[in-house]
């Protein structure tokens, strides 16, 4: 005999939504993102790839970039709205001084 599964009550769902409102995860790029937003997203991605290739933690990356760990977390979670293009490029150039960016 199969046990019937109960769907959470509306009150329980609202509690769960409230908890998730402030949860952090990686941001997605909107399909209608501007060219500048897509570029910042790609720079964040390059920084994350660099960090993973080095086998570094966010703490180690923060030390290398000379920024707070919270800022590194924003980068690796693609919080592009919290950074200017110039600032992200500055951070990437600290990792890769010979970085070359091309506009397609």
C-alpha positions in Angstrom: 0.0 0.0 0.0 1.4 3.4 -1.0 1.5 6.1 1.5 -0.2 9.3 0.4 2.2 12.3 0.1 0.8 15.6 1.4 1.6 18.8 -0.4 2.8 21.6 2.0 0.2 23.9 3.2 0.0 27.5 1.9 1.4 28.7 5.2 4.3 26.3 5.0 5.0 27.4 1.4 5.0 31.0 2.4 7.5 30.3 5.3 9.8 28.5 2.8 9.5 31.4 0.3 10.4 33.9 3.0 13.5 31.9 3.9 14.5 31.7 0.3 14.1 35.4 -0.4 17.5 36.2 1.0 19.3 33.0 -0.1 22.3 33.5 -2.3 22.9 31.5 -5.4 24.3 32.2 -8.8 22.5 34.9 -10.7 21.3 34.2 -14.2 21.8 36.4 -17.2 18.5 37.7 -18.6 17.8 36.7 -22.2 17.4 40.4 -23.0 20.6 41.5 -21.2 22.5 44.4 -22.6 25.9 44.0 -24.2 27.5 45.5 -21.1 25.7 43.0 -18.8 26.8 40.1 -21.0 30.4 41.4 -21.0 30.4 41.7 -17.1 28.9 38.2 -16.9 31.7 36.8 -19.1 34.4 38.6 -17.0 32.9 37.1 -13.8 33.0 33.7 -15.6 36.6 34.1 -16.5 37.5 35.0 -12.9 35.7 31.9 -11.7 37.4 29.7 -14.2 40.7 31.1 -13.2 40.0 30.5 -9.5 39.0 26.9 -10.2 42.0 26.3 -12.5 44.3 27.4 -9.7 42.4 25.2 -7.2 41.8 28.2 -5.0 39.1 29.0 -2.5 37.2 32.2 -2.5 39.4 33.2 0.5 42.6 32.7 -1.5 41.1 34.7 -4.5 40.1 37.5 -2.2 43.6 37.8 -0.9 45.1 37.8 -4.4 42.6 40.5 -5.5 43.0 42.4 -2.3 39.2 42.5 -1.7 36.8 41.2 0.8 35.6 37.6 0.6 32.0 39.0 0.3 33.0 40.8 -2.9 34.6 37.6 -4.3 31.3 35.7 -3.5 29.4 38.3 -5.5 31.8 37.8 -8.5 31.6 34.0 -8.5 27.8 34.2 -8.1 27.6 36.5 -11.1 26.1 39.5 -9.2 27.0 41.8 -12.2 24.7 44.6 -11.0 27.1 45.2 -8.1 30.2 45.9 -10.2 31.2 48.3 -12.9 32.8 46.9 -16.0 36.0 48.8 -15.1 36.2 47.3 -11.7 35.7 43.7 -13.0 38.4 44.3 -15.6 40.7 45.7 -12.9 40.2 42.5 -10.9 40.8 40.2 -13.8 43.9 42.1 -14.8 45.3 41.5 -11.3 45.0 37.8 -12.1 46.1 37.9 -15.7 48.1 41.1 -16.4 48.4 40.1 -20.0 44.7 39.9 -20.4 43.4 40.9 -23.9 39.8 41.7 -24.4 38.2 42.1 -27.8 34.8 43.4 -28.8 33.1 41.3 -31.3 
